Amino acid sequence: MSRFGKVAVLLGGRSAEREVSLRSGTMVLNALRARGIDAHPFDPQQRDLAALIAEKFDRVFIALHGRYGEDGTIQGALELLGIPYTGSGVLASALAMDKWRTKLVWQAAGIPTPRYELLTPASDLKAVVARLALPIMVKPANEGSSIGMSKVRAASDLDEAYALAANYDRVVLAEQFIDGIELTAAVLGGEALPLIKLETPREFYDYEAKYLANDTRYIIPCGLAAIEEAAVRQQVLAAFGALGCSGWGRVDLMLDGAGKPWFFEVNTSPGMTDHSLVPMAARHAGLSFEDLVVRILELAHVG
């Protein structure tokens, strides 16, 4: 493992997902060290990035989530510093973090994604409801972990949902609700790992369902016939590739009643906590958590 040299695990950061990132980063750090890798924690909220050069780090494992860690910002800084890093490059990270621009790219590429409208203080909310039909998902365009997200069942609640999302981002999406099977697909080194079916008694797979609840169900195998799952996994790779993503990540989607996949977003630095989905899919594919983090490190991006 000495081929990796000295590795910094970036964790924490300044985003709304800081606490999740600290948990992800700590697990990654422990796994790397267990494999004999010279890994060290590095919180960019508390340390200047120049220390990466001063302390002669050879490679970076990005375990940051959300703004400044998953949106191309840290990727650009690392490219300027000349340090290889895990996950997607600058452009792909920035596109994937922005749910609106993700949709624009996918629409141009023919990747199915739910209909949507951008909400502003001047939006005619009654007209939005008439066009999209209830229920409607409302979400900030540049947050992860379902932060600021709501499922609106009554037109009278749309204004409050918009206000919540607008607390986190100036760009807010109202999105057509797809009723069906919720799936997530981990991507690792150009391969889509086994799909995971998600079930929660909550309104949707929100922050609590992701990180805190004990009644969320993760079903793997997902229940699709092998040929159907293989077809969806190919479409996952197409959605991932359309944004220019590389290395590793996670794609979230729904299957409607007719079995058609609808794509929502790509996470270029997914969670790596004890509740996280990529380690779960990797384990089903025969990769331990330690195997997974080493493989991700091997795929480090060089600008």
N, C-alpha and C positions, 0 to 999 in steps of 0.2 A: 504493500500500500504506500510505500515511500514515493511512488511515481506521482502521487498527487501533491507532494510537498506540504507546505503549511497552508491549512485551509481555514478561512474565516466563515463562520455560520452567521449570516446577517439575520437578526431577529429583533422583535420589538417594533422599532420605528415610530412614526408619528401619526399613523392612520387610526381610524375608528376601530380597526381590527387588531390593535396593538396586543391586547391580552391573548388573543388566539395565536398571534405570531410568536409570542413568548413561549407558549406551550408547544407549538410546532417546532420552533428552533431548538428548544431544550431536548425534545425527543430525537431530532436529527443529530444534534451534537453528541448525545450519548451513544447513538447507533454508530456514528463514524468513529468515535473513540473506541468502541467495543471491537471494531475491525482494525484497530491499530493505526488509525489515521490521526495525524497531528492536527486536530481540529480545535478551534477556539471560538467562544461566543463574541459577537461584535454587534452592539446596538447603536445604529447610526443616529438615534435620538440623543445619545449621550457621548458619542465620540465623533471626531472629525474623520472624514473618509481618507484624509491624507495619511492617517495612521496605518492604513492598509499597505501603503508603500513603505512608510518608515519602519514598519515591523515585518516587512518582506513576506507578505502573504502571496502565495502562488496561485490560489484559486479561491473562488467564493461560492458558497452554497447559499442561495437566496431563500430564506424562510420568512421573508416579509410578506404581508398580505395587504392589499388595498393600495391607497395612494402612497406615492413616493417609494413603493417597493415592487408594485405589480403593474405600474402604468408607464414604464419606459424610462422613468426618471433615474432610478438607480442603475439601470442597464446602461444608459448613456454615460453616466459618471464612470462606471467600471470600464467602459470601452475607452474613454479618455485616459484612464489610468493604465490601460493595457493589461487588465487582469481578467482571465477567463471566468465566466459565471454560468450558473445553471439556468435552465429555462430558455424562454424565447428572447429574441433580440428586441431592439428599441421599438421599431415600428409595430411589430406584432404585439408586443406587450401593451403599447399605447392603444392600439385598435381594440384589443380584447377587453381592456379595462372599461372602454366606453361602449356601453350597450347599444346606444343609438348608432354609432358609426359601425359597430359590428353588424347591425342589421342592414345598413346601407351596402356594405360589402357583400353580405350573404345574399341580399336581394339581387345584386348585380351578377352574382355567381350562380344563381338558381338554387341556393340552399333554402329550404322551406323554414320560415320563421314567422311567428304570429304577427298579425296586423297590429299597428300601434299608432298613437298620436303623441306629439310632444305637448306637454301642458305648460302654460304660462299663466301669470295672474290675469291675463285678458281672455283666457280660454272660455268658450261657451261650454260649460261642463254638461249641460243637458244635451247639447248637440253631440258631444263626445260619447255620452252614454248611448244615444240613439244610433250612432255609427258603429260602435264596437260591441254593444249589447252587454248586459250584466251576466255574470260577474266580470270585473275588470281588475287586472293586476296593476298596481301603481308602484313605481320604483325609481330611485335616483339612478341616473345613467352611469355614475362612476363610483359606486360602492359595491362591496362584496358581502358575503355572509348574510344576505337578506336584510342587511341594516337599512332602515328607513322604508321598508317594503310593506305593502298592505294588499289585502284582497278585499275589494269593494263589492258588496252584494246589493247595496241600496244606493240609488242616485244621490240621496241626501248625504251620504258619507264620503263622496268623492272629494269634496272641498277639503275635508280634514285629512284625507289620505295624501292629497297634493301638498298640503302644508307640512306634513311630516316628512315627505320625501325631499321637499325644498329646503329643509333644514340641513340636508347633507349635500345637496348639489343644486346648481342653477338649472341643470338640464334634467327634466323629469319626464318619464315615459308612462303613458297609459297604454296597457297592452291587452289585447284579446286573450281571454282565458281559454286554455285548451283543457278540455275535460278528458282525462284518460290516465294512462300509466306513466308515472314519473320515473325516468331513468337517468343514470349518470354513467359516463364512460371515461375511464382513465386512459390516457395516451402515454406511451413510453417508447421512445426510440423508434418512432414510425409504426408502432403497432397499437391497435386499440385492444385494451384488456377486456376481460369478461364484463358484461353490463351488470349493473346493480339496480334493482327495483327498490324504490323508496316508498314507504307507507308511514303516515303519521296521523294520529287522531286530531291534530291541530288543523287550522284552516288551510295551511300550506306548510311547506318545508322551510320554516323560518329559523331565526337565530337559535331560539331555545331548542327546537327539534334537532338542529345540527350539532349543538355543542353541550346541551345540558340535560335534555330529556332522556329518560330510560325506556320510553314506550315507542320510540321510533323503530321501525322495522327495516332492516336491510336484507333484501332477498337476493341471494346469489347461489346458484344460477337464477336468472331473472324470470324464467318461466316461458320464454319464447322458444319456439322450435329452432333447432340449430341453424337451419338455412335462413330463417328470419333474423336471428341474432347476427349472423354473419353479414347479412345485407345492411343492417343498421350500423354495424361496426365500420363497414366501408364508408357509409355516409358520414359517420363521425369523423373519420380521417379526412374526408373532403371538406367538412366544415372547419376543422382544425387547420388544414392546409390553406384554405382560402384566405385566412388572416395572416398567413406567413408564420404560424406558430411552429416551434421546434422543441426538441428535447423531451419535455414532459408537460403534462397539463391534464385538465379535466373538462369534459364537454357535458353540459346539462341539456336535457331534451325531454319531450313528452311524446308518447304514442297516442294518437286519437283513437276513436272507436273503430275506425277503418284500418288501423294499423300503420297509419302514416306518421313518420317522425316529424316533429316541429322543434327547431333548435332555438335555444334561449341565449346561451352565453358560453364563453370559454374562460376557464380560470387558468392563468399561466403560472401561478404559484399557489397551488391548492393547499388546503390544510393538511398537516401531518401530525394531528393529535390522535388520541386514543379513540375518538369518534369519527375519524376522517375516512374518506371513501377511497382515495387512491391506494393507501396501504391495504385496505380490505380487498380490493380487486387484485392487487399484486399477490397477496397471500393466496387467493383462489387460483392464481396462475402459477403458483409454486415458488414465489419470491417472498422471503422473509422481509421484515422491515429493514433489517440491516442490508440485505441484498439490494433492496429497492434504493436506499439512499446512496449506496456505492454506485449503482447503475446510473442514477441521476447525476452524480458527480462526474462519472465517466463521460457523460454527454454534455459537459460544460461548453457553453457557447464562447467562441473566440471572435471578437469583432473585427 
